[in-house]
Amino acid sequence: MKDTTISVDVAKAVFELAVSDRPGRVVERHRLSRAAFLRFFAERKPATVLLEACGSSHHWARQLQAAGHRVVLPPPHAVRPYVQRDKTDRTDARALLEAARNSDIRPVPVKFVPQQGLMALHRLRSRWLAARTSRMNTVRGILREFGLMIPLGAQHVLPKLHAALEDPNSPLPEPLRAALALAGEEIAQLELRIRRVEQSLKSLARELPVVERLQTIPGVGPLSATALVGFIGNIQRFRSARHLASYLGLTPREHSSGLRRRLGAISKRGDAYLRMLLIHGARAVLWAARRRQQPDRLRLWALNLERLRGHNKAAVALANKLARLVWVIWTKGKEFQEMPAA
């Protein structure tokens, strides 16, 4: 049974299983309910279980590992090309078996419960941040229709809204004032939720030594450090710093043939949230470096590149550097030290 491979197409209510005893051959098929799923694996000898890395897959992977099985999580975009003909649960389970034979496909590591808790906090914060931005844009648009302009910056929205509502001479009609007051309360509530999540992340950052070391890197704060630890988990799966930058989509996209090599814009592969945090951190480093009297070697390099290529390209290039520094600090277990410019 040690050579047995079981692929599982995960769903909310039912699970489609395909059992293979050798590559290219399916000897058993099962369609199980949630109640029968774990019971099926508890009764079988240890085997290799393939789960597509999708919703709830990490939970089931931890349950199966506790039962003695070896769990592999292939990424969904790598499994999709192996689906033949129509997409069904049976063909998805067969595609997992075929994808497992490709050694170039790198599986997703199984995440632990604290790691998934960090990821969930970041997801909630990003969703509430998007909802707050949406509500603010709606308020801005409504007030603009009545000739009331709000300056740029999220900090101006609520004060300007309250001032317009308290002014009896403002052009806002009476039925609209109550609805705008409710919108203001909703924005304030979303901001309170965001602040509480950020406080939870900062408290978690103080408890993790690796997060404190990562925060010594310029442009990497509690949000970026906890997000990197939560989403990446084990840094040892990246052989070099460039592999981590490539995983985050910060390396050039290549379209080469023969003797001609073409490098284009960044690939934007990997997690967009981590890439966004690093690029915003790089922008903050650039803005602060302009006010420094004696910038260090990293900041001086970024400022020179900004003069040559512009702010946006310099920010992305600096984000690539920050990702490489993250790998070095994380793997070496040392803090970042500024090097004086030559």
N, C-alpha and C positions, 0 to 999 in steps of 0.2 A: 504493500500500500504506500510505501515511501515515494514511489514514482507517480502516484495518482494525483491528477490535477482536477480541481473542481472549479468551474467558472460560475459566477452568480450574477444574474442581472437583477439589480436591486430596484425595488419599487416600494410604494407605500403599504400595499396590502398583500401582494403576492411576490414570490421570488422564483425565478426560473433558473434551474440548475442544469449544468451539463457536465458529466463525469467522463474523464478521459484517462485511459491507462497507458497510452502512448501518443506521440504527436500526430495530429491529423485524424484521430479516431475518437468518436463519442460512443461510449458503451452504455451510458445510462442518462436518462432525462427525468427530472422531477419538477413539479410545480407545487410549491409549498406556501402555506399561510405563515403569518408572523409567529403564530403559536408553535407551529411545527418546525420552524426554521432552525432554531438552536437545538431542538431535540434531535433533529436529523444529524447534525454535526457532532453532538455529544455521543452518539451511538457509533460513529465511524472512527477508524484509526487515523492518526495524524496524516494530513495530506497538505498539498499546496492549494490554497484557495485564492482565486482571482476575483477581485471586486473592482468595478469601475469607480474611480475616485470622484464620486458625486455626493449628493446630499445623503447624510446618515451613514456613509460608507465607513468613516473612521470609528463610529460607534460600534458597528457590526464587526469591524476588524479587531477592535479590542476584545470583544466578546469571544471571537473565534481564536484569538491568540491565547486567551485564558483557557480555552479548551484544548490547547496543545497543537493547533494547526499553524502552518506558516502562511501568512497573508501577504499578498502582493496587490498593490493598487496602481494599475496602469492609468495614465491620464486619458480623459474621454476623447480629446482631439486626436490622440494617437490610435485609438481603437476604431474610430468611425470609418477609416478607409477599408477595414477588413469586413465590414458588413456587406454581404452579398445580397443582391436582389432587394426585396422589400424589407423594411425595418420592422421586426417583430421581436418579442422577448427571446424566442428560440435563436434567431439569427444574431441577436446581440450577445447571447451567451456563447455561441460558436465563435463570434468575432473575438471575444476575449481570449479564447484558447489559441486562435491564430496569432493574435498580437503578442501573446506571451512568448512565442517562438522567436520574436525579433529582439535580439540582444541590444539593439540601438535605442530601444524605448526605455527611458529611465522611469522607474516607478515612483509614485508619490509616497514619502514616508508616512507611517501611521502616526497621527498626532495624539498626544496625551491630553487628559482632561484639563489640566491647568493651561496648556498651550491653546486649546480650543476656547477656553474662557477668555484669554487675552484677545483672540481673534474676534470673539463675539462682542466684546466691549468696543473694539474699533469699528466693527460693522454698525453697531447701534449708533455710535457717535457720527459716523459718516452719513447714515440715513437721516438722523435728526438735523445734521448740518445742512443737508440738501433740502429738507423740508423747511427749515428756517429761511434759507435763501429764496426758496420759492414763494413763501409768504411775504417776505420783504419786497420782492420784485412786484408782487400783486399790489401791495400797498403803495409802492412808488408809482405804479401805472395809474392807479385810481386817483391819487392826489394830483398827478400831473394833468389829468383830464379837467381838473378844477383850478388849474393855474398855480398849484402849490408844488414847488420843486424841493427835492431832498438832495443834499450834497452826496458825493461818493463816500462810501464807507458805511459798514453795517452799524457803527456806533451812532450814526445820525438819525436812523430810521425811527426808533421809538421816541426820542425827545421831540422830533419834528411832528410826529403823529399826535402825541399828547398835546403839544402846543396848538395844533390845528383844531383838536377836539375841544380844548378849553376856551378857545377864542370864539365868543358869540358872533363876531363879525366875519368869520371865515366863510367862504362860499360853499361849504359842505352842506348839503340838504339834511334836514333833521332825520329822516328815516335811515340815512346812510351812517350817521354818527354812531349808532348803537352797534352796527355790524363792524365798523372799523375799530371800535373799542374792543370787541371780541377778538378781532384779528391781532390787535396789540397784545392782548392777554395770551393768545396762543404763541406769539413770537417770544414773549417773556418766559413762558413755560418751557419752550424748546431750548432757550438759552440756559435756563436753570438745569435742565437735564444734561446738556452738553458739559456744563461746568462740573456737575457731579461725576460724570464718567471720566473727565480729565483728572479730577482729584483721585478717583480710584486707580487710574493708570499711574499717576505719580506715586501713590503709596506702594503699588506693586513694584515700581521701578526701584524704590529704595530697598526692597527686599531681595532683588536679584543682582548679584555682583556683576554679571556680564552686561546688564543694562547700564549700570553705573560707569563701567569702562567705556561702553560705546558712546555715552554722553560726553566724553572728553573730546570727541571728534568735532570739529567745527561744523555747524549746521545740523547736527544730530541731537535732538532734544528727547524728552521723555516719550512723546508720541512716536517719533521715528524709531527709537531704540526698542520700545515695547512691541511695536508692530513688526520689526525685523525678527525679534526673538519669537513672537507668536506665530508668524507665517513661515519662517524658515526652519526653526526648530534645531536641527543638527547641522552645524556649519561644516562638519567634516565630509559631507557628501559632495562638496565642491572642491575640486582638486587644486584650484588656484583662484586668485582674486578676479581674474578675467572671467572665469566660469560663473562667478556670482554676478558680475556686471552683465554678462550675457543672459543669465537667468532672469534678471530684472528688466531686460529689454533696453539696456543703455549702450549697447555696442552697435556698430553700423550694420545695416542690412547689406548683404553681398549678392551681386549678380554677375558672376564671372564665367568666362568660357575661354579655353585655350590659353593663350599668352596674355589675354586682356583681363585685367582685374578691375571690377567696378565696386566701389563702396559708396553707399548712399546714406540716407537718414537712418536714425536709430530704428531698431527692429520693432520696438514697443511690444515685445513678447513678455510673458510672465505677468505678474500681478501689477495692475495699473495703480492700485492704491499705494503700494510701496514706492513705485517709481515717482508718483506725484509727491509723496512726502520728501524724498531725497532731492527732487528738483526744487521744491519750495525752500528746503533747507539751503541748497546751493545759492538760490537767489538772495536769501537773507545774509549769507556769508559775503556775497559780492557787494551788497548795499552797505554792510558794516565795514568792509575792507576799504571803501572809498574814504571813510572818515578816520582811518587809522594813520598815525604818523609814520610808523615803521612796520609795514605788513611783513609777515613771515613768508617763507618760500612758497607755500601753497597759495596764499592769498595774492602774492605778487604775480605768480603764474596765471591765476584766474583773471586778474586785472589786465595783464598784457593781452591775454586772449580776448577779453571783452573789447579792448580797443581795436583789435584786428578783425574779429568776426562778429561782433555785436553781442548784446546782452543775452539773448535767448540761447544762442549756440554756446556761449561761455557757461551759462547756467547748466546746460545739459552735460557739457564736458566735465564741469566740476562735480556734478552728481555722479558721473562715472568714477571720478577719483574718490569720492566719498564712499561709494560702494566697495571699491577696492580696499580702502582704509578700514572699512567695517570688517572685511574678511581677515585682514592682518591683525587688527586689535582682538578680534574674537578668537582666532586660532592661537595667537601667541600669548594671550592672557596678560597683555601689557596695556598701559594707558597711552593715549596719543600725546606726543611731545612736539611742540612747534620747533621748526628748524629755521634759523635766521636766514634771510635772503643773502645770496652771494653779493 
